[in-house]
Amino acid sequence: MKVICAGFPKTGTTSMAKAFRLLGYNNVHDHTEHFSYNLENYQRIYEGTATEELFREMYEDVDAVTDTPACLFWDSILREFPDAKVILTVRDSANAWSTSMVNTCRYFTTQNWYSGGHWYSPLVPYLSKTAATVRYVYSHICYYITGMDIIQVGDVTSSDPPIGYSMICFKNRYTQHNAAVQALVPSHQLLVYNVKEGWGPLCEFLGKEVPEEPFPNENVSHKKSGYVASIHEVLVMDYSLRAEREVKRSLCWMLMTTVTSGIAGYWLVNRHAARSPTLIVGSVADSLKWVSKPLLSIFR
């Protein structure tokens, strides 16, 4: 681990990932890579079943990290890689960042981002373990960044900012995070950087030659790029396809169970009916008693 980009999303982190690659850093983990390679590891971290040593295992062979979830654990990663340089990417102001982040959150929460808008989309977290893990990790990320679980917010299209989105919380989280980074990282090891500054300060800090290519401009709010694009990319990666397969298997299993139960019930009914109408009534009554007992115990 050579460089930790500790800035929040929507501070040019996608541009930074591309810039690192242009500067010769071979293995860069951005938002997409974190979810593709370490989804279950971040679940363990949020559940409290892992130690900071896990970050060394995750990023031993990685040159640089940007964006969530890694930027939220910059201090843990730095403790495991104490010689790494830290770059805090910032916007012009807390208000500028909050406005941009709210727009991204609005887009994010209005998408059927689990299964492409299918009728069963609301059920996907219950049908797929992978999708449930994604939701779990995203909920923690969103809470850290915004101070609320934005996935649970209802109508986000009726006002600006959306009802349930506190701009005060957004700004406070951004300010507190940046202040912590600047207070805890030694000055010789830290660069506070706005991507508008271009190659100069970044290359000087990293000891790199300025590339001939212009500085990347991936984080454009009015296009499907930057953090929004990375979310879309994440959702078509291997683990997302795995979630789709899990959903289809669950739906097939439910269908098979329903059909099998229906056939078995039809056969039993006809079998009993052929013998005696009284038997079918008795069987139905016994079944109702068997089902009602656990249900009634819940409400006692």
Order of alpha helices (4+ residues) and beta strands (2+ residues): beta-alpha-beta-alpha-alpha-beta-alpha-beta-alpha-alpha-alpha-alpha-beta-alpha-alpha-alpha-alpha
